[in-house]
Amino acid sequence: MRLFEIILLAITVLSFLLRFLPLKKPTWIYLLPTLNLLALAYHLFFEGARWQMIPLYILAIAFILMGIRKIMQPERTFKLGFTILAAILLLVGGALPALLPVPVFPATQGPYAVGTTSFYWVDEDRLEAYSPDPDLVYADPPSDPRQVMVQVWYPATVGQVGEPAPYLPDGVIDAQALSTSFGFSGFFLNHFQHATTNSLLNAPIATCFEQWPVLVFSHGWNGMRYQNTAQMEALASHGYIVFAPEHAYGAVVTVYPDGTRVYNKDGALPSGVSEEEYAAAAYILGHSWVGDLVFTLDQIERLQSSEVLSIFQGYLDTTRIGMIGHSTGGGAVLQTCWQDERCKAVVGEDPWLVPYDRAIPASGLSQPSLNMFSENWAKDPNLSLLNQLWDNQPPGAQRMTILGTQHYDFSDISLYSPLGATLGLKGPISAEREISLFNDFLVGFFDQHLVNPDSTRLDVAIQEYHEVNFEQK
């Protein structure tokens, strides 16, 4: 719960106890609930209202009115039924905001502050495969260029003052799309629009080094570019500039600067069709996502050379580029690294290889690679592809399985609710443990392969986390 939510709850609890405990009280004590007027005003103005707090809003106002009436009519008493109703509202009002909190991101552990900014890019060399018409899957014929929204996290100078970036770039639009993707009513996760991150919006880039190593992150199917914000911030705080393109029509929603909304296109991965039809659709999806990643690599070079103007001109070390991807994005970064030598190291988080070139598992990757798996992830045909990939990987390739995790644990889902494991949305591992685990392994892997080959961060992580079954060829 946020600060003024806690204050509001505390005053309401005290008001309830003073109201209904059979103790002799001075008349002025009934003015205590009026303090909630101030708490409520600060809460609404600085934090923002949310539906989980409605029972507390009702009780706070009711106790204020009752306190005033009690002062005016000291002999007035309250019936048992009202006391029971107030107790129920108080329990519900305390539980809801605690169980469905506004996500709070863990403090970064690296030496740098974190900035974030976004780009809207149009790839004039590729035509959009999918149709904006909700009744059609594919554009027929393709005529519009592919549009890509990209978010970037980067090291900023410590001590910068600025506006904390929102977790959801497009506020309630993102919140409602997320909510429906989980099968909830559209309003259910509206409180996510109030979540802020550790990153400062459009902060100046840190200039203590001439250039920074670069990472590119690819989200999963029905995911979003910001789905792994805790990981992106951790990497940026340790000196990496991380680009995250959003794969339109595969993301839960993409919002372009002109306000156009593009939602997930279910038919891009159709159900109830033959294996041949599914494979053909999956190939189009994979080709589109890999195209987004290659285009992002091209744009990074243009940013570095100032062909595209930005704060990153001159600060991007294009000789040290790594890639990370989750699920479908995990397969996308593996194929991108397989075909593009600009990628120097790659991490797949529960990578899904089905939509991608079968030559990848047949030949393996030349770059250093680490595939991270949640417990019990991957059934055929993906499992067979992953096993074939491992068999054909060169010496030095790494993979690991994290006990107590599920597929979405790689994302920020552990920050969404303490009920995540109970609802089956994540594994039983605690949020604090898994976030530090993922961050330590990611920083350790990329430090070793992009920054300092003598780095021991990865070795330390292997020793520290007993939940990890780690293998190296």
C-alpha positions as CSV (number, residue, x, y, z in Angstrom):
1,M,0.0,0.0,0.0
2,R,1.1,3.6,-0.7
3,L,1.8,6.1,2.1
4,F,-1.5,8.0,2.2
5,E,-3.4,4.7,1.7
6,I,-1.7,3.5,4.9
7,I,-2.5,6.7,6.7
8,L,-6.1,6.6,5.6
9,L,-6.4,3.0,6.8
10,A,-4.8,3.8,10.1
11,I,-7.1,6.7,10.9
12,T,-10.1,4.6,9.8
13,V,-9.1,1.8,12.1
14,L,-8.7,4.2,15.0
15,S,-12.0,5.8,14.2
16,F,-13.7,2.4,14.3
17,L,-12.1,1.5,17.7
18,L,-12.9,4.8,19.3
19,R,-16.4,4.6,17.9
20,F,-17.3,1.1,19.1
21,L,-15.1,0.2,22.1
22,P,-17.2,0.6,25.3
23,L,-14.8,3.2,26.8
24,K,-15.5,6.6,28.3
25,K,-14.1,9.2,25.8
26,P,-14.0,13.0,25.8
27,T,-16.3,14.6,23.2
28,W,-13.4,16.1,21.2
29,I,-12.1,12.7,20.4
30,Y,-14.9,12.3,17.8
31,L,-13.1,14.8,15.7
32,L,-10.3,12.3,15.0
33,P,-12.0,11.0,11.8
34,T,-11.8,14.5,10.3
35,L,-8.1,14.0,9.9
36,N,-9.1,11.7,7.0
37,L,-10.2,14.7,5.1
38,L,-6.6,15.8,4.8
39,A,-5.3,12.2,4.2
40,L,-8.0,11.6,1.6
41,A,-7.1,14.9,-0.2
42,Y,-3.4,14.1,-0.3
43,H,-4.2,10.5,-1.5
44,L,-6.4,11.6,-4.3
45,F,-4.1,14.4,-5.4
46,F,-0.7,12.8,-5.1
47,E,-1.4,9.0,-5.5
48,G,-4.7,8.8,-7.4
49,A,-7.9,7.0,-6.5
50,R,-8.4,3.3,-7.2
51,W,-11.4,1.0,-6.9
52,Q,-9.7,-1.2,-4.2
53,M,-10.0,1.7,-1.8
54,I,-13.7,2.3,-2.2
55,P,-14.7,0.5,1.1
56,L,-12.2,2.8,3.0
57,Y,-13.4,5.9,1.2
58,I,-17.0,5.0,2.3
59,L,-15.9,4.3,5.9
60,A,-13.8,7.4,6.1
61,I,-16.6,9.7,5.0
62,A,-19.1,7.8,7.2
63,F,-17.0,8.2,10.3
64,I,-16.5,11.9,9.7
65,L,-20.2,12.4,9.5
66,M,-20.8,10.2,12.5
67,G,-18.2,12.0,14.5
68,I,-19.8,15.4,13.8
69,R,-23.2,14.0,14.7
70,K,-21.9,12.5,17.9
71,I,-20.5,15.9,19.0
72,M,-23.9,17.5,18.3
73,Q,-25.9,14.6,19.8
74,P,-23.7,13.0,22.5
75,E,-26.5,10.7,23.6
76,R,-26.8,9.0,20.2
77,T,-25.8,5.3,20.1
78,F,-25.2,2.9,17.3
79,K,-26.8,-0.4,16.6
80,L,-25.0,-3.8,16.4
81,G,-25.8,-4.3,12.8
82,F,-24.0,-1.1,11.8
83,T,-21.0,-2.1,13.8
84,I,-20.8,-5.5,12.0
85,L,-21.2,-3.8,8.6
86,A,-18.4,-1.3,9.5
87,A,-16.1,-4.2,10.6
88,I,-16.7,-6.0,7.3
89,L,-16.0,-2.9,5.2
90,L,-12.9,-2.3,7.2
91,L,-11.6,-5.8,6.7
92,V,-12.3,-5.7,2.9
93,G,-11.0,-2.1,2.6
94,G,-7.7,-3.2,4.2
95,A,-7.3,-6.4,2.3
96,L,-8.1,-5.3,-1.2
97,P,-5.4,-2.6,-1.6
98,A,-2.8,-4.9,0.0
99,L,-3.6,-7.9,-2.2
100,L,-3.9,-5.8,-5.3
101,P,-1.3,-3.2,-4.8
102,V,0.0,-0.5,-7.1
103,P,3.3,-2.3,-8.2
104,V,6.4,-1.0,-6.5
105,F,9.7,-1.7,-8.2
106,P,12.8,-2.8,-6.2
107,A,15.6,-0.3,-5.9
108,T,18.3,-0.9,-8.4
109,Q,21.6,-2.2,-7.1
110,G,24.0,-0.8,-9.7
111,P,26.2,2.3,-9.4
112,Y,24.2,4.4,-11.9
113,A,20.8,6.1,-11.8
114,V,18.5,5.0,-14.6
115,G,16.9,7.1,-17.3
116,T,14.3,6.0,-19.9
117,T,12.9,7.3,-23.1
118,S,10.9,6.0,-26.1
119,F,11.1,6.1,-29.9
120,Y,8.6,5.7,-32.6
121,W,10.3,4.3,-35.8
122,V,9.0,3.3,-39.2
123,D,10.7,0.7,-41.2
124,E,10.3,1.8,-44.7
125,D,12.0,-1.4,-46.0
126,R,9.3,-3.7,-44.6
127,L,5.6,-3.9,-45.2
128,E,3.2,-4.8,-42.3
129,A,2.1,-8.4,-42.5
130,Y,-1.0,-7.9,-40.3
131,S,-4.2,-6.0,-40.9
132,P,-5.5,-3.2,-38.6
133,D,-9.0,-4.5,-39.3
134,P,-10.1,-6.6,-36.3
135,D,-11.9,-8.9,-38.6
136,L,-8.9,-9.7,-40.7
137,V,-5.6,-11.3,-39.7
138,Y,-3.3,-10.3,-42.6
139,A,-3.0,-7.2,-44.7
140,D,-4.1,-8.0,-48.2
141,P,-2.1,-6.8,-50.0
142,P,0.5,-5.5,-47.5
143,S,0.9,-1.8,-48.3
144,D,1.9,0.1,-45.1
145,P,5.4,0.1,-43.6
146,R,6.0,-1.7,-40.3
147,Q,5.8,0.7,-37.3
148,V,7.8,0.0,-34.1
149,M,7.6,1.5,-30.7
150,V,10.8,1.1,-28.7
151,Q,11.6,1.9,-25.1
152,V,15.2,2.5,-23.9
153,W,16.6,2.2,-20.4
154,Y,20.1,3.7,-19.9
155,P,22.6,4.8,-17.2
156,A,22.0,8.3,-16.0
157,T,24.1,10.5,-13.7
158,V,23.5,9.9,-10.0
159,G,21.8,12.8,-8.4
160,Q,19.6,13.7,-11.4
161,V,16.3,15.2,-10.5
162,G,13.3,14.4,-12.7
163,E,10.0,12.9,-13.1
164,P,9.8,9.1,-12.4
165,A,8.7,7.3,-15.5
166,P,5.3,5.5,-15.3
167,Y,5.3,1.8,-15.6
168,L,2.6,1.8,-18.2
169,P,3.6,4.2,-21.1
170,D,0.0,4.6,-22.2
171,G,-1.6,4.5,-18.8
172,V,-5.2,3.2,-18.5
173,I,-5.1,1.9,-22.1
174,D,-2.3,-0.5,-21.2
175,A,-3.9,-1.3,-17.9
176,Q,-7.2,-2.4,-19.5
177,A,-5.5,-4.4,-22.2
178,L,-3.4,-6.2,-19.5
179,S,-6.5,-6.9,-17.5
180,T,-8.4,-8.5,-20.3
181,S,-5.4,-10.5,-21.3
182,F,-5.5,-12.1,-17.8
183,G,-9.3,-12.8,-18.2
184,F,-10.4,-10.0,-15.8
185,S,-12.8,-7.1,-16.4
186,G,-11.2,-4.2,-18.1
187,F,-11.2,-2.0,-15.0
188,F,-9.6,-4.7,-12.8
189,L,-6.0,-3.5,-13.2
190,N,-6.7,0.2,-13.7
191,H,-4.6,0.9,-10.6
192,F,-1.5,0.0,-12.6
193,Q,-1.7,3.4,-14.3
194,H,-0.5,4.9,-10.9
195,A,2.7,2.7,-10.8
196,T,6.0,4.5,-11.3
197,T,9.4,3.0,-11.8
198,N,13.0,3.8,-10.6
199,S,13.7,5.4,-14.0
200,L,13.7,9.1,-14.7
201,L,11.9,10.1,-17.8
202,N,14.2,11.6,-20.5
203,A,17.1,12.0,-18.0
204,P,20.5,13.0,-19.4
205,I,22.7,10.0,-20.2
206,A,25.7,9.4,-17.9
207,T,28.9,10.6,-19.5
208,C,31.5,9.0,-17.2
209,F,32.3,6.5,-20.0
210,E,32.8,7.3,-23.7
211,Q,30.6,4.3,-24.7
212,W,28.2,1.8,-23.1
213,P,27.5,-1.8,-24.0
214,V,24.1,-2.3,-25.7
215,L,21.4,-4.9,-25.1
216,V,18.1,-5.5,-27.0
217,F,15.1,-7.1,-25.3
218,S,12.3,-8.9,-27.0
219,H,9.1,-9.5,-25.1
220,G,6.8,-12.6,-25.3
221,W,3.5,-13.3,-27.1
222,N,0.7,-11.1,-25.7
223,G,3.4,-9.3,-23.7
224,M,4.7,-5.7,-24.0
225,R,8.0,-3.9,-24.2
226,Y,8.0,-2.9,-20.5
227,Q,7.0,-6.4,-19.2
228,N,10.5,-6.9,-17.7
229,T,11.1,-3.4,-16.3
230,A,12.7,-4.7,-13.1
231,Q,15.4,-6.5,-15.2
232,M,15.8,-3.6,-17.7
233,E,16.4,-1.2,-14.8
234,A,18.9,-3.5,-13.1
235,L,20.9,-3.9,-16.3
236,A,20.8,-0.1,-17.0
237,S,22.0,0.6,-13.4
238,H,25.0,-1.6,-14.1
239,G,26.0,0.3,-17.2
240,Y,24.0,-1.1,-20.1
241,I,21.8,0.7,-22.6
242,V,18.8,-1.5,-23.2
243,F,16.5,-1.2,-26.2
244,A,13.1,-3.0,-26.1
245,P,11.0,-2.9,-29.4
246,E,7.3,-3.7,-29.1
247,H,6.1,-6.3,-31.6
248,A,2.8,-4.8,-32.8
249,Y,-0.1,-7.3,-33.2
250,G,1.8,-9.8,-31.0
251,A,2.0,-7.4,-28.0
252,V,-1.1,-7.0,-25.7
253,V,-1.5,-3.5,-27.1
254,T,0.6,-1.0,-29.0
255,V,-0.2,2.7,-29.0
256,Y,1.4,4.9,-31.7
257,P,2.0,8.7,-31.2
258,D,-1.1,9.6,-33.2
259,G,-3.3,7.6,-30.8
260,T,-3.8,4.6,-33.0
261,R,-4.1,1.4,-30.9
262,V,-3.1,-2.0,-32.2
263,Y,-4.2,-4.9,-30.1
264,N,-3.0,-8.5,-30.0
265,K,-4.0,-10.4,-33.1
266,D,-5.3,-13.8,-32.0
267,G,-5.4,-15.1,-35.5
268,A,-1.6,-14.6,-35.8
269,L,-1.3,-17.9,-33.8
270,P,-4.5,-19.6,-34.7
271,S,-6.0,-22.5,-32.7
272,G,-8.1,-25.4,-34.0
273,V,-6.2,-25.6,-37.3
274,S,-3.9,-28.2,-38.9
275,E,-0.3,-28.3,-38.0
276,E,0.6,-27.1,-41.5
277,E,-1.7,-24.0,-41.1
278,Y,-0.3,-23.3,-37.7
279,A,3.3,-23.6,-38.8
280,A,2.7,-21.3,-41.7
281,A,1.1,-18.6,-39.4
282,A,3.9,-19.0,-36.8
283,Y,6.5,-18.5,-39.5
284,I,5.0,-15.2,-40.5
285,L,5.0,-14.1,-36.9
286,G,8.6,-15.2,-36.3
287,H,9.7,-13.4,-39.5
288,S,8.0,-10.2,-38.3
289,W,9.6,-10.3,-34.9
290,V,13.1,-11.0,-36.1
291,G,12.6,-8.2,-38.6
292,D,11.8,-5.9,-35.7
293,L,15.0,-6.9,-33.9
294,V,17.2,-6.5,-37.0
295,F,15.6,-3.1,-37.7
296,T,16.4,-2.2,-34.1
297,L,20.0,-3.1,-34.5
298,D,20.1,-1.0,-37.7
299,Q,18.6,1.9,-35.8
300,I,21.1,1.6,-33.0
301,E,23.9,2.1,-35.6
302,R,22.0,5.1,-36.9
303,L,21.7,6.5,-33.4
304,Q,25.4,6.1,-32.8
305,S,26.3,7.8,-36.0
306,S,23.8,10.6,-35.5
307,E,21.9,9.7,-38.7
308,V,19.0,9.5,-36.2
309,L,19.4,12.3,-33.6
310,S,19.2,11.5,-29.9
311,I,21.0,11.7,-26.6
312,F,22.7,8.4,-27.5
313,Q,24.9,9.8,-30.3
314,G,28.5,8.5,-29.7
315,Y,27.6,6.6,-26.5
316,L,26.6,3.3,-28.1
317,D,29.3,0.6,-28.3
318,T,28.0,-1.3,-31.4
319,T,30.9,-3.8,-31.1
320,R,29.4,-5.0,-27.7
321,I,25.7,-5.9,-28.3
322,G,23.8,-8.6,-26.5
323,M,20.2,-9.7,-26.7
324,I,17.6,-11.0,-24.3
325,G,14.2,-12.5,-25.1
326,H,11.3,-14.1,-23.3
327,S,9.2,-16.9,-24.7
328,T,8.4,-16.0,-28.4
329,G,10.9,-13.2,-28.0
330,G,13.4,-15.7,-26.7
331,G,13.2,-17.6,-30.0
332,A,13.3,-14.3,-31.9
333,V,16.7,-13.2,-30.2
334,L,18.1,-16.7,-30.8
335,Q,17.4,-16.5,-34.5
336,T,18.5,-12.9,-34.8
337,C,21.9,-13.8,-33.2
338,W,22.1,-16.9,-35.4
339,Q,21.8,-14.8,-38.5
340,D,23.3,-11.4,-37.5
341,E,26.9,-11.2,-36.3
342,R,26.3,-7.9,-34.6
343,C,24.9,-9.9,-31.7
344,K,27.8,-11.0,-29.4
345,A,26.0,-12.8,-26.6
346,V,22.4,-13.9,-26.0
347,V,20.0,-15.0,-23.2
348,G,16.8,-16.8,-23.8
349,E,14.2,-16.8,-21.0
350,D,11.9,-19.8,-21.7
351,P,12.6,-19.4,-25.4
352,W,9.9,-20.7,-27.8
353,L,11.5,-21.9,-31.0
354,V,8.4,-23.1,-32.9
355,P,8.0,-20.0,-35.2
356,Y,11.7,-19.9,-36.1
357,D,14.1,-21.4,-38.6
358,R,14.8,-25.1,-38.0
359,A,18.4,-24.6,-39.0
360,I,19.0,-22.9,-35.6
361,P,18.6,-26.0,-33.4
362,A,20.3,-28.1,-36.2
363,S,23.5,-26.0,-36.2
364,G,23.6,-24.2,-32.8
365,L,24.8,-20.6,-32.2
366,S,28.4,-19.3,-32.5
367,Q,27.9,-16.6,-29.8
368,P,28.0,-17.2,-26.0
369,S,24.5,-18.2,-25.0
370,L,22.6,-18.8,-21.8
371,N,19.1,-20.3,-21.9
372,M,17.2,-19.8,-18.6
373,F,14.2,-22.1,-18.0
374,S,11.4,-22.0,-15.5
375,E,10.6,-25.3,-13.8
376,N,8.7,-27.8,-16.1
377,W,8.8,-25.4,-19.0
378,A,8.4,-26.5,-22.6
379,K,6.6,-29.5,-24.1
380,D,6.8,-30.8,-27.6
381,P,7.4,-29.7,-30.2
382,N,9.3,-26.9,-28.5
383,L,11.1,-29.2,-26.1
384,S,12.4,-31.3,-28.9
385,L,13.8,-28.2,-30.6
386,L,15.4,-27.0,-27.4
387,N,17.0,-30.4,-26.8
388,Q,18.3,-30.5,-30.4
389,L,19.7,-26.9,-29.9
390,W,21.5,-28.0,-26.8
391,D,23.0,-31.0,-28.4
392,N,24.4,-28.9,-31.3
393,Q,25.6,-25.9,-29.2
394,P,29.4,-25.4,-29.1
395,P,31.5,-25.8,-25.9
396,G,30.8,-23.1,-23.4
397,A,27.1,-22.8,-24.1
398,Q,25.1,-22.6,-20.8
399,R,21.6,-23.4,-19.6
400,M,19.8,-23.3,-16.3
401,T,16.5,-24.3,-14.7
402,I,15.1,-22.3,-11.8
403,L,13.1,-24.4,-9.4
404,G,10.0,-22.8,-8.0
405,T,9.3,-20.7,-11.0
406,Q,6.7,-20.6,-13.8
407,H,6.8,-19.1,-17.3
408,Y,5.7,-15.6,-16.4
409,D,8.1,-15.3,-13.4
410,F,10.6,-13.8,-15.8
411,S,8.3,-10.8,-16.2
412,D,7.3,-8.3,-13.6
413,I,4.3,-10.4,-12.6
414,S,5.6,-11.1,-9.1
415,L,5.1,-7.4,-8.3
416,Y,1.4,-7.4,-9.3
417,S,0.0,-9.2,-6.3
418,P,1.1,-11.3,-3.3
419,L,-1.6,-13.8,-4.5
420,G,0.2,-14.5,-7.7
421,A,1.4,-18.0,-6.7
422,T,-2.0,-18.8,-5.1
423,L,-3.8,-17.9,-8.3
424,G,-1.3,-20.0,-10.4
425,L,0.1,-16.9,-12.2
426,K,3.6,-17.5,-10.9
427,G,5.7,-20.1,-9.0
428,P,6.1,-20.3,-5.3
429,I,9.5,-18.6,-5.2
430,S,9.3,-15.2,-3.5
431,A,9.3,-12.0,-5.6
432,E,12.4,-10.6,-3.8
433,R,14.3,-13.8,-4.4
434,E,13.5,-14.3,-8.0
435,I,14.0,-10.7,-9.0
436,S,17.5,-10.7,-7.5
437,L,18.2,-14.1,-9.0
438,F,17.3,-13.0,-12.6
439,N,19.2,-9.7,-12.3
440,D,22.3,-11.3,-10.9
441,F,22.5,-13.9,-13.6
442,L,21.8,-11.4,-16.4
443,V,24.3,-8.9,-15.2
444,G,26.9,-11.7,-14.5
445,F,26.5,-13.2,-18.0
446,F,26.7,-10.0,-19.9
447,D,29.5,-8.6,-17.8
448,Q,31.5,-11.7,-18.6
449,H,30.9,-11.7,-22.3
450,L,30.5,-8.0,-23.1
451,V,32.6,-6.1,-20.5
452,N,35.2,-8.1,-18.7
453,P,36.0,-11.8,-19.4
454,D,37.5,-12.1,-15.9
455,S,34.3,-11.0,-14.2
456,T,33.2,-13.4,-11.4
457,R,29.6,-12.1,-11.0
458,L,28.2,-15.2,-12.8
459,D,30.2,-17.6,-10.8
460,V,29.0,-15.9,-7.6
461,A,25.4,-16.2,-8.7
462,I,25.8,-19.9,-9.5
463,Q,27.1,-20.5,-6.0
464,E,24.5,-18.3,-4.2
465,Y,21.2,-19.5,-5.7
466,H,20.5,-23.1,-4.7
467,E,17.3,-23.0,-6.7
468,V,19.3,-23.1,-9.9
469,N,20.4,-26.2,-11.8
470,F,23.2,-24.8,-14.0
471,E,24.9,-26.6,-16.9
472,Q,27.7,-25.7,-19.2
473,K,28.9,-27.7,-22.2
